Amino acid sequence: MLSRKTLPEIGQGGNIEIPDEKLFSLPEKVIQFGSGALLRALPDYYIDKANKAGIFNGRIVVVQSTQSFGEKIFRDQDCLYTLILRGTQIDKLVEKRIINSSISRVISALTNWNEVIKCAANKDLRIIVSNTTERGLEMDLEEISQKPPKSFPAKLTSFLFERFKYFDGSYESGMIIIPTELIVDNGVRLKEMVLKISDHNRLGDGFRQWIIENNFFCNYCDDLLTTAEMYGLWAIESTDARVHEALQFACGDGILISEQIEKYRELKLRILNGGHSFCCGLALLLGYDTVKEALNNEEMGGFVRRLLIKEAAATLESDLISSKEAIEFARKVVDRFENPFLDHLWTSIANQYISKVVIRCIPMFVSYYNKYSGPPDDMIFGFASFIYYVITSRNTACGHAPFLYEVFDTGKLSDSLALLLSDSKLWKADLDALPGFRDRVQDLIESFISNGVQDTFRQYLYNTRHHSST
């Protein structure tokens, strides 16, 4: 079993990174609510990496609110765990095995809340990280005198109030709070909840002022990261110098502190998520089960690369996102799609397919037409494939669009498309007003019907071969 005692023996294998003994004596600088895979693969990974580089020099005390990973499991392994990173880098398969020593101890909030509260008196503690799922950031006005309070925002309020009292509301005792729950403006929302719970519990104006002026609730954005992948992007939003000073582990590839993280959300939504949606219908029509299977096919792989790097990236060029940033991100997404260690099912991507296309893809059409006054060929092919997949598969998991399921008539294709594409209520835009859009979609669907999807796809690639993939 993995433990401090067995590290020397494990290290003899030479194919794994093991921690130096001196790392176990570092002070606790982070309190982390949650111990799930995202936290162990993201912040805990970066903190461990910084500790081994002699930069951050601090460990994490973990608070568990559930029994999913009990204290005993961590205790038996001296809070050590192995992180396996797998993926592709510059077209090469890479695998790294790292023994992470960033966690010092694990405390159960359910059975040992008093020990959690004691951590509030630790002057070295500067950072709070959380991942309690999106549901964990729901508002629940409750009494923080409970041991423990039920909701995470109430637990956090209780912890911060204890720290406020112990350090008499000093400027230096303020905390940097980084929620990683995957909702927009998570830091802003969590701060609002803490203030409302404070008011509900009548904790006083002094505490409220200390929360507002001396604590920093940072928005967080996660682009690309999955537990088993080689890279991710952890973007933390803050303008304050104290945050930069305290988060010394945010100094390497894949992690950054920025005044504005909106561009990272936009890159992810359009290129990563939008790329999935543009290619999903075609991949399913061609019989591919997983993303990596589709990317391994020369024709499909070339189409995906071209769509992302040539067209999708081009829609994002603006004052906020440079062409170079968009193309670089698109290349990383292609690497992610090609990861042979991930089995990402197209059928999973097709869940709520219609609403995903509306949110992710339609704005890209509008942007492309506005920028280049012409149609994006590959994205239109992807959209036509999406329409054809939905009307032929009758897969109700794709979401609710009665016209597509009940009214759309391939025998009256032109009239059906005219009605469908002009439905601004559905698409949040009049697609029929985009020059040449309906004609191109109609030509493709007619070819799907008469020639089959595979032959249509191959002919399309032949006709557009001058658009060389990158």
N, C-alpha and C positions, 0 to 999 in steps of 0.2 A: 504494500500500500504506500502511496505517496505521503511523505512526511519529511520533516527536517532531518530525521535520523537516516532516512534512506536516500537523501539527495546525493551523497558522494557515490553511492553505488549506481544510481540512475545516471549520473553524469559521466560514468565510464563508457557509456554507449556512444557518446560523442555526437549524437544526432538530435540533441535537445539542449535548449538554453536553460541553465539552472541559475538560481540567484546566489549572490555572495552572502556569506553569513552575516556580514555587517548590516545588511538591509533589514534584518529582523529587529534591530534596536532603534530604528528611526521612529520619531514621535508621530502620534496620530494628528493629522492635519485635516482630514476629511471625515465627515459623517455621512453615510450613504443609506438612504431608505430604499431597500430592495436589494436583491442578490441574483436577479435573473440573468439570462444569457446576454441581453443587450448591455447591461451594466458591466458584466464581467468581460465582454468583448470590446467595449468602447472606452468609458472613462478609466476603468481599472487597468485596461491594457496600456493606455497612454501614461497613466501615473506610474505603473511598473516600469515602463520604458524609460521615463524621465528619471526615476530613482536609480536605475542601473547605469544611467549616464551621469549620475551625480548632480542632477539639476534640481529636482523638486524636493527630494529628501523628506518624504512624509508618507505615512500609511493611512489606511482607511478602516474606520470602525463601521461595521455594517449593522443596520437595524432591520430585522425581519418582522413583518406584520402578519405573515401567513406561515404555514407549516410546510410549504412546498420544498424548501431546502432547509431542513432542520439544523439547529445549532450543532447537533452531534456530528453530522456529516462533515462540517467545516472543522470542528474541533479534532476529529479523528485524523484529519490531514494537516493539522496545524495551519488551517486556512489557506493552504497551497492548492492550486489547481492548474491543470494543463490547458493551454489554449493552442489549438491547431489552426493555422492559417493556410488556406489552400486557394489557389487560383492561378491566373496567368499574368505574367509580366513580360512585356515585349515578346509576345508569342511563345513564351516558354512556360511550362508547368512548374509551379513553385509550391513547396510545402515547408512550413516552419513549425516547429514544436517548441513552445515556450512555457516554462513553469513560472507562474505568476505569484509573486510574494507581496503584492500590494496590500492585501487585507490582513489586519492585525488580529481582529476578533469579530465575533458575530454575537449580537444580543437579540433576544426575542422580546419584541414589544409587548406581546401577549402575556408573558410570564415574568418579565424582568424590566418593567417600565422605569422603575426607580434608577436602574443602572444606566438606562438611556439618558435620563434627565441629568445624571451626574456628569455626563460628557459636556454639558453646557458650561461647566466651570473650567474647561480646559482652554487655557489662553492660546495654545498652539493651534487649536481648531479654528479654521478660517472658512472652510468650504462645506456646503451642503449639496449633495447630489441625490436625485430621486428618480425612480421609475416605478410607478405604482399602477401602470396602465392608464389609458385615457380616462377610465372610470374613476381613478384615484383623484382626479382634479375636479370632481363634482362638488358643488357647494352643499355643506351640511352644517347648519348653525347648531352647534352642540356645546355643552359645558366642557371646558378643557380640564376640569378637576378630575375627570374620569382617569383611571389608570389601567390601560391607556385610553385616550380619546379614540373614537371609532375611525374617523376619516383621516387621511394623510394631512390635509390642510390644517385640521385641528391639532394633530400631533405636532406639526411644525410650529404652529402658534404657541403651543404649550412649551416646546423646547426653547423657542426664541424668548418667550417671556421669562423663563427661568434664567437664561443667559443675561437678559436685560437687568434683572434684579441682582444677580451675582456680581456683575461688573458695574453696577450703578449707572447703566445707560451710557457708558463711555463710547467715544467715537471709535476707538480701536477694537471694541468687542463686536462690531457689526460683522455680519456674515455675507458671504457670496453664495447665493442660492441658484443652482442650475437644475431645474426640472427637465427631464428628458422624455416626458410623456409626449407622444407624437400628436400634438394639437398645435394650431397656429397661435403664436404669442403666448406660449405656455408660461413664461416668466411673468408677464403682465397679468395674466389671469390668476396665477397663484398668489401674487401680491395682493390683488383685489380681495381674494378670499380670506387671506390672513387678516387684512384690515377689517373686514366685515365680522369675522369671528372674534377679533379683538374688541370691537364695539359691542357685540352681543354679550361678551363676558365682562364688559366694563373694566377693561384692563388699564384705562387711563390715557390721557392725552400724551403724557411723557413717553409711554411705550409706543403709541401710534407715531409720534414724531421720530422716535429712534428707528422704527421700521422704515419710515419713508426716507430719512436722511442718511442713515448709517448702514443700511443693508442693501444689497444689490441683487435684484431678481433678474437673471439673465435669460433672454429667449434663446432657444436651442433649435438647431436644424440638423437633421441627419440625412445626408445624401449618400446613397449607394451602400451603406454598411449593412452587411449581414454577418452573422457570427462566424461563418467559415470562410469569409472572403479575405483577400490579401489587403484590401484597402477600403477606406471609407472616407467620409468627410464629416467631421464634427465641427460645426460652426456655432460659435457662441457670440451672442450680440451684447455688446457693452461699449460705452464711451469713456468709462472711468479708469483712471490710471491705477487705482487700487486693485481693480480686477485683473489687469495685465500683470501687476506685480505678484499677486497671490497665485494666479494660475500659471506658474512657471512650467508646468508640464505641457502647456499649449505652445510648443516650440518646434514641432516636427511635422513631417509630412502627414497630411490627413486631418489636422486639427488647426483651428485658427480662431482668433478673437477679432470680430469686425464690428464697426459702428452700425452696419446695415447688413442683415443676412437675407433680405428679400430676394436678391439675385440667386442665392443658392437654392431657395425654394423653387424659383422659376425654372432654373436649370433642371432640377430633379423632375418637376411636374411635366415639363415639355419634352425633354429628351429621354429621360429614363422611363417615366410612366407613359408619356405620349408615344414613345417608341414601341413599348409593349402593345398599346392599343392599336396603333397603325398596322402592326404586323400580325396581330393575333388571329383575325378572321382568315387571312391568307394562309397562315401556318396550319390552322385547323382544316381548312378546305383541302390543303395538300397532304393531310394525313400525319402531320408531325405531332408528337405527344408533348415534347419538352422544348424549352427555348434552346438548350445546347444542341439538341438533335437538329433543329432547324438551322442553326448557325453552322453546323458541321457540313451541311449541304452547300456545295459551291454556289449554286444559283441563288438559293434563299439567303445564304450568308452574305453574298455580294449585294443583294437587294437591301438587306437590313443596314449594312454598313453605309451604303450610298444614301439611303433615306436619312439616316441620323446625321452623318457628317456633312453631306451636301445641302440637304433641304431643311431638316429640323434645326440644325445649328444656325442656319442663315436667318430663320425667323426671329432669333433672339438678339441679334446684333442691335445694340442701342447704347445710350449714354451710360446705362447701368452695367451692361454685359458686352465685352468686346468680342469681336469675331474669333480671336485667338482663344479666349476663355471658353466660348461655346464649342469650338471644334475640339479643344483638349478634353472637355467634359464628355463630348460625344465619343471620342476614342476610348475613354475609360469605360463608358457604358458598353461599348462593343466588347471590351475585355470581360466585363462582368457577364454579358450574355453568353460568352463563349466558355465560361468557367465550367470545366468538365466535372467538377465536384458538386454542382448544384443541379437538382432535378426540379426545375420550375415548370409546372404544368401549364400549358396554354388554356386548358379548361378552367383553371383557377383564375387566370387573367381575364377570362371571358365572363366571370361573375360580375353582374351589374354593368355589362359591357356598354350599353347605350349611354348611361349617365357618365361613364368614364370618358367616352368619346366626346360627349358634349363639353365636359370640363377641361379635358386635356388637349384635344385635337382641333376642335373647331376654331379656337382663337389663333391657332397656328396657320390655318388657311387664310384667315382674315389678314393676319400680319404679313404673310408671304405676298398676297395680292397687293397689299398697300405698299410694300417695299419694292416689288419687282414688276408690278402691273402685268402679271402673267401667272399661269397655273403651275403649281408644284406637282410634277408628273408622278413621282413615287408616292407621295402622300395621297394623291387622288386614287392611285391604284389600291393603296391600303384601305381607303375609305370605301371604294366600290366593293372590295372583298368583304369588308365588315357588313355592308348592307346585304350582300348576297348570302353571307353566312347566316345572318339573323333570319332572313325570310325563308331560307331553305332548311335550316336546322330546326327551327321552331323551338329553340332552347330558351325556355322561360327564365332560366337563370340569368339571361342577358339583361333583364330588366323590363320595365313596363313602357311599351310604345304601341298602343292598339293599332295604329295605322299600319305599322310594319307587319303585324301578325294577322290582322283581320281584313284590311282594305287593299293593301298593296297587291297589284295584279301585274304579273310579268307579261301577260298577254296585252296589256295596255301600258307598256313600260314608260313611254314618254309622258303620258298624262299622270301616271302614278308618281314618277320622279318629280314632275313639276309641283304637284301638291306636297310631296314629302319635303323636298329641299327648300320650299318657300315657307315651311312651318317654323316661324321664328319663335313660337312658344316652346317648341321642342329643342331647337338648336341654339337658341339665344342669338341667332343671326339669320339673315335671309341668304342661304347658300345659293339659291337660284339666281340671285343678283350678281354672283361672281362670274365674270365673263368666261364662257366656255366650260364652266364647271359641270353643268348638267349634261352637256353633249358628251363630255369625256366619260363621265360615270355611266351614261347610257350605253355608249359603245362598248365599254368593258363588260357590263352585265350581259349585254346581248351576246358577246363573244363567250362569256362563261356558259351561257345557256346552249349555244350552238356548237362550240368547239371544246368545251370543258375548261376547267380552271388551269390545269397543268399546261395544256397547249397554249392557252391565252397568255399565261405567265411567261413561258419560254419565248413566244413571239414578241412579247413586250420587251423582254430583256434584249433580244436581238435588235429590235428597232431602236432601242435607247443605249446601245453599246458604246456610243460616243461619250456617254456620261461615265467615265471610268471611275471605278470604285477606288477609295483611298485607303 
